[in-house]
Amino acid sequence: MIKLKILFKNTTRYTKKVYDKFLEFHRKKYRIPYIAFNVIIIACILFCLILQIQYHNFNVAILICVILTVFILWRYLHPIFEIEKEYKSDKIKNEKVFTFKFYDNYMTCEDLKHISKYKYYRLRKIFETDDFFYIYLNKSHAFLLDKSSFSNNCSSDFSIFIKNKCLMRYSKVIKKQN
């Protein structure tokens, strides 16, 4: 069996502080599209509701009101429950440590129990901030890599590497100086 060379290795401890920092970043990055989507869908549902009331289809209007209520509750309460669930999860409560290894064609994520492998083309988005790399697998799940936790302290080399592997999905987010 051929042993592949590890190009980069990062070991990050998922603490409440790290997760809070990620949530702050995620909210800032996705707040406007999230709100815009909600407004558009609510406007469409309200338009349908008004049409049904105009045509005196009150049974359908009541059904549309129920749909509108469920949509609003889901879009605003579901994220709150997801965050609470994450805070109570093993990885945050017990400050779980994840080791990320980067090879030429894929990356792995390891904890004490599991090893998961991800090809670079499957990564949705990569954001580089002053302190972290946020590697999104989908809209709501991301790996959090602390820049100071790279072996050999090579986060700048990793930045170039991941940018080349994920050209159109990489973004550097620079904090605005006051």
C-alpha positions as CSV (number, residue, x, y, z in Angstrom):
1,M,0.0,0.0,0.0
2,I,1.3,3.4,-1.0
3,K,1.5,5.9,1.9
4,L,0.6,9.4,0.7
5,K,2.4,12.4,2.0
6,I,0.6,14.7,4.3
7,L,1.0,18.2,2.9
8,F,-0.6,20.1,5.8
9,K,-1.9,19.1,9.2
10,N,-4.1,21.1,11.6
11,T,-5.3,20.2,15.0
12,T,-8.1,22.4,16.3
13,R,-10.0,22.2,19.6
14,Y,-13.7,23.1,19.2
15,T,-14.5,25.3,22.2
16,K,-17.5,27.5,22.9
17,K,-15.3,30.5,22.1
18,V,-14.3,29.1,18.7
19,Y,-17.9,28.2,17.9
20,D,-19.1,31.7,18.9
21,K,-16.5,33.2,16.6
22,F,-17.7,31.0,13.8
23,L,-21.3,31.9,14.4
24,E,-20.5,35.6,14.4
25,F,-18.7,35.1,11.0
26,H,-21.5,33.0,9.6
27,R,-24.2,35.5,10.6
28,K,-22.4,38.4,9.1
29,K,-21.7,36.5,5.9
30,Y,-25.1,35.0,5.3
31,R,-27.5,37.4,7.1
32,I,-28.5,39.5,4.0
33,P,-29.2,36.6,1.6
34,Y,-31.1,34.8,4.4
35,I,-33.3,37.8,5.1
36,A,-33.7,38.5,1.3
37,F,-34.9,34.9,0.7
38,N,-37.3,35.1,3.6
39,V,-38.8,38.4,2.4
40,I,-39.2,37.1,-1.1
41,I,-41.0,33.9,0.0
42,I,-43.2,35.7,2.5
43,A,-44.1,38.3,-0.2
44,C,-45.1,35.5,-2.5
45,I,-47.2,33.7,0.1
46,L,-48.9,37.0,1.1
47,F,-49.7,37.7,-2.6
48,C,-51.3,34.2,-2.8
49,L,-53.2,35.0,0.4
50,I,-54.5,38.3,-0.9
51,L,-55.7,36.7,-4.2
52,Q,-57.5,34.0,-2.3
53,I,-59.2,36.5,-0.1
54,Q,-60.2,38.6,-3.1
55,Y,-61.8,35.6,-4.8
56,H,-63.5,34.6,-1.5
57,N,-61.6,31.3,-1.2
58,F,-61.5,31.4,2.5
59,N,-60.6,27.8,3.1
60,V,-57.6,28.1,0.8
61,A,-56.7,31.5,2.5
62,I,-56.7,29.7,5.9
63,L,-54.5,27.0,4.5
64,I,-52.1,29.7,3.2
65,C,-52.1,31.4,6.6
66,V,-51.0,28.1,8.2
67,I,-48.3,27.7,5.6
68,L,-47.1,31.2,6.2
69,T,-47.0,30.7,9.9
70,V,-45.1,27.4,9.6
71,F,-42.6,29.0,7.2
72,I,-41.9,31.9,9.5
73,L,-41.6,29.7,12.6
74,W,-39.3,27.3,10.7
75,R,-37.0,30.0,9.3
76,Y,-36.6,31.8,12.6
77,L,-36.8,29.1,15.2
78,H,-35.0,26.3,13.5
79,P,-31.6,28.0,13.5
80,I,-32.0,28.8,17.2
81,F,-32.7,25.2,18.0
82,E,-29.7,24.1,15.8
83,I,-27.3,26.4,17.6
84,E,-28.6,25.2,21.0
85,K,-28.2,21.6,19.9
86,E,-24.6,22.3,18.7
87,Y,-23.7,24.0,22.1
88,K,-25.0,20.8,23.9
89,S,-23.1,18.5,21.5
90,D,-20.2,16.4,22.5
91,K,-17.7,18.4,20.4
92,I,-18.4,21.7,22.1
93,K,-19.2,20.6,25.7
94,N,-16.1,18.3,25.8
95,E,-14.0,20.6,23.7
96,K,-13.3,17.9,21.2
97,V,-10.1,18.0,19.2
98,F,-10.2,17.4,15.4
99,T,-7.2,16.7,13.3
100,F,-7.3,17.8,9.6
101,K,-4.8,16.3,7.2
102,F,-4.5,17.6,3.7
103,Y,-3.2,15.5,0.9
104,D,-2.8,16.3,-2.8
105,N,-6.3,15.1,-3.9
106,Y,-8.3,15.0,-0.7
107,M,-8.5,16.0,3.0
108,T,-9.3,14.0,6.1
109,C,-11.0,15.0,9.4
110,E,-10.2,12.8,12.4
111,D,-11.3,12.6,16.0
112,L,-10.7,9.8,18.4
113,K,-13.5,7.7,16.9
114,H,-13.8,8.5,13.2
115,I,-11.9,9.4,10.1
116,S,-13.8,11.1,7.3
117,K,-12.4,11.7,3.8
118,Y,-13.4,14.6,1.5
119,K,-12.3,15.3,-2.0
120,Y,-11.6,19.0,-2.6
121,Y,-14.2,19.3,-5.4
122,R,-16.9,18.4,-2.8
123,L,-16.1,21.4,-0.6
124,R,-18.7,24.1,-1.0
125,K,-16.9,27.3,0.1
126,I,-13.7,28.2,1.9
127,F,-13.3,31.4,3.9
128,E,-10.1,32.7,5.3
129,T,-10.3,35.2,8.2
130,D,-7.6,36.7,10.4
131,D,-7.7,33.7,12.8
132,F,-9.5,30.8,11.0
133,F,-10.2,28.9,7.8
134,Y,-13.9,28.0,7.6
135,I,-14.3,25.1,5.2
136,Y,-18.0,24.7,4.3
137,L,-19.3,21.3,3.4
138,N,-22.7,22.6,2.7
139,K,-24.8,25.7,3.7
140,S,-24.9,24.9,7.4
141,H,-21.9,22.6,8.2
142,A,-18.3,23.8,8.2
143,F,-14.9,22.7,9.5
144,L,-13.2,25.3,11.7
145,L,-9.4,25.4,11.3
146,D,-7.5,27.6,13.7
147,K,-4.7,29.2,11.8
148,S,-2.4,29.0,14.8
149,S,-2.9,25.2,15.0
150,F,-1.1,24.2,11.9
151,S,1.9,22.0,12.3
152,N,5.0,24.0,11.4
153,N,2.9,27.1,11.7
154,C,2.4,27.2,7.9
155,S,-1.1,28.8,7.6
156,S,0.1,31.1,4.8
157,D,1.3,28.2,2.7
158,F,-1.9,26.4,3.4
159,S,-3.8,29.5,2.2
160,I,-2.1,29.3,-1.1
161,F,-2.6,25.5,-1.3
162,I,-6.3,25.6,-0.6
163,K,-6.9,28.6,-2.9
164,N,-5.4,26.6,-5.8
165,K,-7.4,23.5,-4.9
166,C,-10.7,25.4,-4.6
167,L,-10.2,28.4,-7.0
168,M,-13.8,29.7,-7.4
169,R,-14.8,28.7,-3.9
170,Y,-12.1,30.4,-1.9
171,S,-12.5,33.9,-0.3
172,K,-10.3,35.9,2.0
173,V,-12.3,37.9,4.5
174,I,-10.3,40.9,5.8
175,K,-11.4,42.7,8.9
176,K,-12.1,46.4,8.3
177,Q,-9.7,48.6,10.2
178,N,-11.3,51.2,12.3
